[in-house]
Amino acid sequence: MKTLVRMLLLLALGMVGCSGRASVPPPATQEVGKVAKQSVQDFVDAAGKNPKGAPLALTVMKESLDAYLANFGDDFAPVVEEASKLQQLYQQRAPKDAIDAQLQALSAAAAALPGN
């Protein structure tokens, strides 16, 4: 009987430690906004240094921005809109001054996102 009680006690103690990983809360809009701001700024900087690689980098970044819009709301809509306009300019092979102006518009939209 004593052995059975010990086994049950050990089993109970073992079960307490096996509750699995603590759940991680989803990121807040502020955190995602901060990440998006940094992503856009990194893209704008890279686009200035490597204009030929910018259209592909924009496509990748835009996928993230679209996901942020879908998951975190309308705060991200202006950034997605400006990124879409820039994507159209790249597809149309627009002049450099038009692309530079749109890069600045994208950067300004990202600066208005929530987060530091």
ZAMARGU-4260 file (C-alpha; in steps of 0.2 Angstrom, whole numbers, plus 5000, padded with zeros to 4 digits):
<rodrens>
0) 5000/5000/5000 | 5014/5012/5004 | 5022/5008/4988 | 5006/5012/4979 | 5005/5029/4988
5) 5023/5033/4983 | 5020/5029/4965 | 5004/5039/4964 | 5013/5054/4973 | 5027/5053/4960
10) 5015/5051/4946 | 5006/5067/4952 | 5022/5077/4954 | 5028/5071/4937 | 5011/5077/4929
15) 5013/5094/4937 | 5029/5097/4928 | 5022/5090/4911 | 5010/5104/4908 | 5018/5109/4892
20) 5025/5125/4887 | 5017/5141/4893 | 5007/5149/4880 | 5014/5165/4872 | 5002/5179/4869
25) 5001/5186/4851 | 5011/5201/4847 | 5003/5218/4850 | 4999/5230/4836 | 5013/5241/4843
30) 5026/5228/4842 | 5021/5223/4824 | 5020/5242/4820 | 5038/5244/4826 | 5044/5228/4815
35) 5035/5235/4800 | 5043/5252/4802 | 5060/5245/4803 | 5056/5233/4788 | 5051/5248/4777
40) 5066/5258/4782 | 5078/5244/4778 | 5069/5242/4762 | 5070/5260/4757 | 5089/5261/4762
45) 5092/5245/4752 | 5082/5251/4737 | 5093/5267/4736 | 5109/5256/4736 | 5103/5242/4725
50) 5088/5248/4714 | 5089/5233/4703 | 5085/5221/4718 | 5071/5233/4725 | 5056/5225/4715
55) 5059/5208/4722 | 5063/5214/4739 | 5047/5224/4738 | 5037/5209/4733 | 5043/5200/4749
60) 5040/5214/4760 | 5023/5217/4753 | 5018/5199/4758 | 5022/5203/4776 | 5013/5220/4775
65) 4997/5211/4768 | 4998/5199/4782 | 5000/5213/4795 | 4984/5222/4787 | 4974/5206/4788
70) 4979/5202/4806 | 4981/5218/4814 | 4969/5230/4806 | 4968/5246/4796 | 4983/5255/4804
75) 4993/5246/4791 | 4982/5250/4776 | 4991/5266/4771 | 5008/5257/4771 | 5001/5243/4760
80) 4993/5256/4748 | 5009/5265/4746 | 5019/5249/4744 | 5006/5244/4730 | 5009/5260/4721
85) 5027/5258/4722 | 5025/5240/4715 | 5015/5247/4700 | 5029/5260/4697 | 5042/5246/4696
90) 5031/5236/4684 | 5029/5251/4673 | 5048/5255/4673 | 5044/5272/4680 | 5057/5286/4680
95) 5069/5286/4695 | 5062/5303/4702 | 5044/5295/4702 | 5051/5280/4711 | 5061/5290/4723
100) 5045/5301/4727 | 5035/5285/4730 | 5049/5278/4742 | 5047/5293/4752 | 5028/5292/4753
105) 5030/5273/4758 | 5043/5279/4772 | 5031/5292/4778 | 5016/5280/4779 | 5027/5268/4789
110) 5033/5282/4801 | 5014/5284/4805 | 5012/5266/4811 | 5009/5263/4829 | 5025/5258/4839
115) 5041/5267/4843
</rodrens>
